[in-house]
Amino acid sequence: MASATLHHESSRKEERKVLAGTLVGTTIEWYDFFIYAQAAGLVLGPLFFAPLGETGAQLASWASIGISFLFRPLGAIVAGHLGDRLGRKKMLVFTLIMMGAATALIGVLPTHAQIGAGAAVMLILLRVLQGFSAGGEWGGAALMSVEHAPVEKRGFFGAYPQIGVPCGMILATFTMWILTTIIGNEAFLEWGWRVPFLFSIVLIGIGYFIRRAVEESPIFLELQERKKESSAPLGRLFKKNAKEVMLCALIFIANNAAGYLLIAFFATYVIRDLGMPRPQVLLATTLASFGWLIFTMYGGILSDRIGRIRTFQIGYAIVAAWAIPMWFVLDTGNIIAYFIALFVLTIGLGLSYGPQSALYAEMFPVDVRYSGVSIGYALGAILGGAFAPLIAESLLTRTGQSWSIGVYILAITIVSLVAVSFVKETRGKNLHVEDVHPVPRASAD
């Protein structure tokens, strides 16, 4: 009895370490990614793309967000292949360090006024490096959490790396708000924008030590012990699971597109076009992001009760219903209305994001799982969020009507809603090695 109790306590301790490792690491990685998106909307245009004029510089700044997404599949392929062969833990540590290094270097870049066009080139190269590391980050974190989870709590465990996204946004937006409030807009434009990028060095150190303490996924270790790992899991993935990869991509596009408008576009729009005060807008964005955190966690928990597919469908139905009306709320120019518009959107975003780790993990066999979830996620990010702010800016410029952006969000939400409805419910599926090489059974389960 004492031995069983000790084993249970040890297991619970390791579970807590895994959840902390995936949450903290993912929060830090997405802080790095989002601090760039925040800066792209607020300062990077005139600092790095000034010769293009005010409108051109802002469009180029939005485009620089999207460029990094094009390299996510490459990062997903490399990290997924190595993660399926060498382990989830090693790739988590590697991608964390890579993302942090790229982010910190952006904080010391010279601007166009200092060295000319070379500044923009270096910015884009570091942004590419961010995209490469982000492509490998999510899959590893998602699988570490889900593969350590009890079968009845996979949605809950899988929600931990998911809430790293709103946590990263809260941290990034809050940092921007603190700086602009303390030092003012002029100093922020001159030198203050560099501070959030350099702050990444501290966060990476914290995340490194936490992730180093986490043990490898037990299912991956089981795969190694039984020597059933494929010599070329990537080739097997596209031969056997191409449909699942594409479904993963289509399921994600609406959440990612609407999420990137929340992260980067809304604040820029109301500050620039509606004249709302920057500090108040950043504070309201930070507070609204707590809704994303709460409903993402609840989405994971709910998916353990009613299923992954049903939870996704509810979330996307909310996003679709709110996609157009929220622009009329935003256009009031009232800070309370701004908060409400974002908060309501986070309900649908959370419910269609919380179950994602568990759903994707359950869609693939273990030997190609890292590759499958990472590549599907990366492709969905390209089709969804990569150029969402750029598309939104272009629609606004062309039509002069903010609600036209809502039509765009509504259209892609319908695509994602249809895609997830084509997936057979996965809740409770066996994630272990037997799924890869099934053996005959004497009777049905």
N, C-alpha and C positions, 0 to 999 in steps of 0.2 A: 504493500500500500504506500509506504513512504517513498519507494522508488518510483512508483507511478505518479505520485504527487510532485516529486522533484522533476520528473520528465515533463509533466504538464506545465509547471512553472517555467522551466527552461524554454519550452516551446512558445509559451505566451511572451516571454521576454524577447525571443527572436522575432516573433511577429511584430511586436512593438518597434523593434529596431528597423525592420523592413519598412513598416509604414512611415516611420520618421525619416528613413533614408530616401524613400521615393518622394515623399512630400517636400522635404527640405531641398533636396537636389533639384526637383522639378520646379519648385518655386524660384530658386536661384537662376536656373537656366532660362526660365521664362521672364524673370525680371530683366535679364540681359537682353533678351529678344524684344521685350516690350519697351524698354527704355529707349531703344532705337526708334520704335514706332512712334512713341510720344514725341521724341525730339524731331523726327521727320515732319510731324505736323506743326511743330512750334518754331523750330530754329534752323534746321539743317539746310533748307532751301536757299535762303540768302547767304548762308555761310559757305556753301560748297558749290552751288549752281547759279551764282549771281548773274553771269553773262546771259542767261536764258530769259531774263526779265522776271517780274514778280510772279506772273501766272506760270510761265515756263519752268521757273525754279521750283515752284510748289509741285507741279506735275512730275518733274524729275525726282523730287524728294519722295513723293508717293511711289514712283516707279522703282526707286532703290529698295523699298520694302519688298516689292514683288520679285526683284531679281534674285534675292537670296532663296526664295521658295523654289526656284528652278533647280537649285542644287540640293534641295532636301532629298529627292529620290536617290541621288548619288550617295549622300550620307546614309540614307536608309539601307541601300544595297550593301555598302561596305560594312556598316555597323551591324546590319541584320545578318549578313553572311558570317562575320567574325563572332557575333553574339551567339549564333546557332552552333558554332564550332568551338569557341573558346570560353563562352559563358556570358551571362547577363551582367554580372558585377563588373568585370574588367571594362566592358564598353561603357557602362554608366560613369565610371571614374574618368575614362578617356574623354568622353564627350563633354563632361562638366568642365574639365580643365581647358579644352579647346574653345568652348564657348566663352569662358571667362577671359582667356587671353585675348581673343578677338575684341571683346567688349572694352577691356581696359585700354587696348591700343587705340581704339576710336577716341578715347578721352584725351589722348595726347597728339592727335593729328593736327597738322597745320591746316589753315583754312585757305580758300581760294585767294583771299586778299594777300596771303603770305607767300604762297608758292605757285599760284595759278591752277591750271587744269589738273596738275598732278594730285592735288588734294582730293578732287572728286574720284580719281582713279583709285587712290589708296582707300578711300572710304568704301567704294564698291567692292574692292578685293576683301576687305575685312568683313563686309556684309555677306559676301559669298561664304567665307569661313564660318560665320554665324549660322547660315543656312545649312551648311554641311553638317555641323555638329547637332543642330536641332533635329535634323532628319533621323539621326540615330538615337536621340535622347528618349523620345516618348515611348518607343517600343520596348526598350529595356526596362524603363520604370514601370510601365503597365504590366509587363510579364512578371517582374519580380514581385509585385503586389498580388496579382491574381493567382500566380502559381504557389504562393505561400498560404493562400486563403482556404479556410474550410469551404466545402462546396456550397453550403447554404449562405455564405457571406461573401462570395466573390464580387458581387456588385458593390458592396460596402468597402471591401479592401481595394477594389479597383478604382474607387472614387478618390482615393488619396492622391495618386499622381494627377488625377483630373483637377482637383481643387488647387493643385500647384499653379494652374493657369490663372484663375482669379486672384490667388495669393500673390503671384508675380505681378499682376496688373495693379493690385492694391499697393504693393510695395513701390512699384515704379511711379505710379501716379502720386502717391503720398510724398515720395521724395521730390518730385517736381513741384508739388504744392508748397512744401516746406521751403525749398530754395527760392521760388518766386516770391513768397511771402516775406522771407527774411531779407533777401538782397535786392529785390525789385527787378523789373523787366530789363532795364538797361544793363545791369551787371550780369544778369542771367544770360543775355545775348552775347555779352563780351567774353565771359569766362565761366560763369556758373553752370552752363550746360554740360561742361566737362566733368563736373563732380559726380553725377550719378553713374557715369561710365567707369570712373576710377574707383568708386565705391564697390564695384563688382569684385575687386581683388580681395577685399575682406570677406565677402559672401562666399567666394569660391573656396577660400581656406576652410571656412566652417563646413561647407557642403562636402569637401574632400574627406575630412576626418569622419564625418557621419557615414558617408557611403562606404568608406574603407572598412567600417566595423560591421557591415551587413554581410551575412553569409550568402553563398551562391544559391540560386533557386533549387529546391529539392527535386523538382521534376527534371531540370537540366542535368543534375548530378545522376539521377536515375538513368537518364538517357546515356550518359557516358559510361556508367557502370555496366550497362547491358550491351554496350558496343553496337548500338543500332543507329548511330548518327550517320547521316548520309555524307558521302565524300563531296557532293556538290548539291547542297540543299537548295541553292538559288535556282538551279536548273529544274529541280523537282518542283519547286514552287510554281514556276510558270507553266510547267507541263501539266500539273495536277490541280492547281488552285488559282488559275488566272481569273476565273469567275468571281471567287471570293475577294481577290485583290481589288477588282473593279467595283464590286459592291461596297467594299469598305470605303473606297474613294468617293463614290457617289453619295453614300450615307453622310459623309463628313462635310461636304461642300457648303451646305447651308449654314451649319453651325459655325464653320470657320469664317465664312464671309461676313455674317452678321456679327460674329465676335470681333473681327478686325475693325469693323466700323465702330463698335463700342470702344475698342482699345485706342484707336488712332483718329478716327474721322469726326465723331460727334463733337468732341471738345474743340477741335480746330474750326469746325463749321460755325458753332454758336459764338465763339470768340471773334472770329474774323468777319463773318457775314451778319451776325445779329448784334455784335458789339457787346456781348456779355463779358463781365470782368473775369480775367484769367484765374486769379486765386480762387474765386467762388466756384467757377466751373470745375477746376481740378479737384477741389474738395468734394463737390457733389458727385463727380465721377468716381472718386475713391469710395465714398459711402455707398453709392449704387452698386459698386463691384462686390460688396458684401452679399448682395442678393445672389450674384453669380456663384459665390462660394457656397452659400447655404443651400441653394437649389441644386447645385452639382452634387453635393454630398447626399442630399435627399433623393436625387435621381438614382444614385447607386443603390441606396437602401431600398427604394421603391421597386427597382428592377429585380431585387431578390424576392420580392413578394408577388408582383404581378407579371414579371417577365421583362426581358430586355426590350423586345420589340414594342410591346404596349407602352412602355415608358417613353421610348423614342417617339412614338406616334403622338402621344399627348404633348410632349415638348414641341415638336414641329408644328402641331396644330396651333399652339399658342403663338409661336413665331409668325406663322402665316397670317393669323388673325390680327396681329399687332403691327405687321410690316409697314402698312400704309398709314393707319391712324397715328402712329407715334410721331410722324413728321409734322402733323398739324399741332400736336402737343409741343414739340420742340420749337416750332416757329412762333409760339407765343412770346418767346424771349424771357420767360419767367424762370428763375433758378429752381423753384419748387417743381414746376412743370417739367423742367429738364431732368431733375432727379427721378420723377415718376416715370417719364418716358423710358429712361434707361433701366430702372428697376423692374418694370413690367417685362421688358425684353429679357432680362436675366433669368426670369422664371422659365421661359421656354428654352433659353440657352442651357441652363443648368440641367433640366430634365433630358435634354438631347445630348448631353455631354457626360453626365455622371456614369451612365451604364456602358460607355464606349470601351473601356479597357476590358471589362468582362466579356462583352459581346464579341469583340475582335479576337480575343484569346481563344474563345470557344469556337470560332469559325475555322481554325487552322490546326493541323496535326503538330505535335511538339517539335519535330525536327526542322520544320520551316516556319515555326510560329513567329519568331523574332523578325525574320525577313518579311513574312506576310503582313503582319500588323504594321510594321514600320513603313513598308513601301505603299501599302494602301492608305495609310495616314498621310504620307508625304504627297502622294498624287492628289488626294482630296484637298490638301492645303494649297496646291498649285491651282486647281480648278476653282477653289473657293476663295480663300483669303488673300492669296498672293497679290492680286491686283484689285481687290475690292475697293480700297480707298481711291485708287486711280480711276476706276470705273465710276465710282460715286461722284468724284470731282468732275469727270467728263460729262456725266448726265446732268449735273447741276449747271455746268457752264453752257451746255447745249440747250437745255429746256428752260432753265431759270426757275424750275419747280422742284422743291426738295422731295415731294412725294413720288417723283419719278424714280428716285432711289429705292423707295419702298416697293415699287412694282418689280424692280430687279431682284430684291430680296425675296419677295413673294414667289417669283418664278423659280428660283433655285431651291427654295424651301419645298416646293411641290415635287421637284426632282428627287430631293433627299427623302422625302416622305414616301414616295413611291418605291425608291430603292430599298429602304429598310423594311417595307412591307413584303418584299420578295424573299426576305430571309426567314427561314424556319426558326422558330424559337429555340434558343441554345441553352437556356437556363438549366443547370444541373448536368450538363454534358461532362463526360469523363475527359479530363485533360491529360491523363497519364500516357505513358509510352504505348500502352496497348492500342490506343487509337490509331497509331501509325502502322502497326503490323498486327491487325486483328487475328485472333486464333479462333478456330471453330468452337462453338459452345454446345453443350448437350441440350440446353433448353433456352428459351428466350428469357430476357431479363424481366 
